[in-house]
Amino acid sequence: MTIEQVSAEVIAHRRANIRRYADLMDSKFRIPGTQQTFGIDPIVGLIPGAGGIAGFLLSVGIVVQAVHYGARRWTLTLMLVNLFLDATIGSIPILGTVFDVVYKANNRNVNLLDHHVEDPYRTNNKIRSTVFWSLVVVAVVTLILLILLVIATIWLISWLTS
């Protein structure tokens, strides 16, 4: 069922539920003495190994809802890029937790979904350039991490053999 086949009241109710879920994942709690919020996503991410996977799986629900709303592929691609960044950088100890607190991929994805519901055609054009540059950033970060891994491996091998 696409968004055109659902009543406005049902859409508003579903959007409110999705927003509450994203807030639980990204913004439910406040760091005392600051304006910074966080949710259960960075807390779950503290579990070594399984935390990042669990956070990713919990976050996929918002993308699934976007599919039900008939979101276009560029919107879905940007949502998946947000999740990929969240899962990839979020898996780095300490830095990943800080990234999860600041980046808030679920809130970003709900905002994309809201924009799609309000004006799907305008959103599609705006997202294309964002998707392109997001993919460029992902590629550059991946390349940098790969280079650092190669350098660390070469250093470790030379250290072990000397």
C-alpha positions, 0 to 999 in steps of 0.5 A: 500500500502506497502513501496515496492509498492511506488516509491522512489520519493514518499517515499522521499516526504512523509518522508520529510512531516512527518519530517516537521510535527515532527519538528513542533511538537517537534523542530520548535522553539528555546529557546533564548540563548540556543541550546534547541528547542521545538515545539507545543506539549509542548505548547498544553500540557499546556492546562489543561486536554485536552492538553495532549490528543490533543498532543497525538492525533496529534502525532498518525499521525506519527504512522499511517504513519509507518503502511502505510510504513509497519513498523513491530510490534516492531517498532510500539510498540516502537513508541507507548511506546514513545507516551505513555511516552510522554502523561503520563509524559507530563500530570504532571504539569510543569515536563511534559512540561519540559519532552516534550521539552527534550524527543521529542517523535515525532522526536524519532518516525520519526527516527524509521520510517526512520530507518525502511524505510532504513533497515527494517530487521536490525531495527527490531532486534535492536528495540526488546531489546529497546522495552523490556527495555522501557516497563520495565521503563514504568512498574517501573514508573507506579508502583512508581506513584501508590505507591506514590498515595497510600502513599499520600492517606493514609497520607491524610486520616490520616490527615483528621481523626486526 
